[in-house]
Amino acid sequence: MTKKELTMLGFEIVAYAGDARSKLLEALNAAKTGDYARAEELCQAANECIVEAHKSQTSLLQAESSGEDIDFSVTLMHGQDHLMTTMLLQDMMKHMIELYKRG
């Protein structure tokens, strides 16, 4: 995998994770106003973005596990950071939306 390909993979993960994060925060706002159906839709859409980010991540893991030498990339590290924090946000939003429902 070239440095350019690795950087593009990092940007791809950042983009998917960023989209998921935005959808999750929008879902929380929907729950605040009592629109739980919309909140659920947005959480599902966010999950789809996270799945796509994982696909990108998996391609990198497969390349490395097959013996390909992977260079360090700050962009990829940034993408991994975004993905990890978005996954944490996803877990938190499930709980927070549930709290709004019980309200």
N, C-alpha and C positions, 0 to 999 in steps of 0.2 A: 504494500500500500504506500503510495507516494505521500509526501508531506502535504501536498495540495489536497489529495483525497481525504486524508486524515482531518485536515482543517475543515473541509466541506462537511464531513461527517459530524464534526463538533458543532458547526453552525446548524445542521439539520436537527440535532438533539436539542440545541438551545431553542430553535423555532417551535418544535413540537411541545417542549416543556413550557415555554412561554405562553403558547396558545392554551394549554391545559390550565396553567395558573390563572390566566384571565377568566376562563370559563368557570373555574372554581370560585373565584371571588364574586363573579356575577351571580353564581348560584346562591351564595350566601346572602347577597342583596335581595334576591328573589324570595328566599326563605324569610328574611326580615319582614317583608310585606305580606307574607302568608301565601305566596304563590309556590306551593310545594311541588306542583307538577312541573313547573318551569325549572325549579331548582334541580329536580331529578333529571330532567332532560340535559341540563348543562353539566351535571356531574357525569352522565353517560358520555357526553361529547368530550369532556375532559379526559375520561378514561380511554377513549379511542385515540386521543392525541398521545397519551402516555404509552399505549401499546405501540404506536408508530415509533416513538422515541426508543422504546425497547428493541424494536426490530433493527434500528440503526445501530444500537449498542451491541446487539447480538452479532451483527456482521463483523464488527471489530473483534469481539471475543473469539469468534470462529477463526478469523484470520490469524490472530495471535496463537491460538491453541494448535493451529496447523503448522506452526513453526515460523510464520512470517515475522520479520523483525519490525516492530512498530516504534516509530519515533515519538518522542514526547511532543505534545501539542498543548499549549495553553488554551487554545480554543476548545479542544476536546475536554480538557479539565474543567473549563467553565461550563460546558454542556453537561458534564456529569454532575456538577454542583447544582445546576438548575434542575436537572431531573430528580435528584435526590430530595431537594427541598420541596419540589412540587409534589412528589409522592407523599411526603410528610403532610403537606397542606391538604392533599386529598383525604388522608385519614382524618385529619382534624375537621375538615368540612363535613364529613359524614356525621360526626358527633355533634357539631354545632348546629347543623340543620335539624337533627333529631331533637336537640334541646329547644329550638324554636317551635317545633311541632308540639312539644309537650307544654310549652309556654304559659 
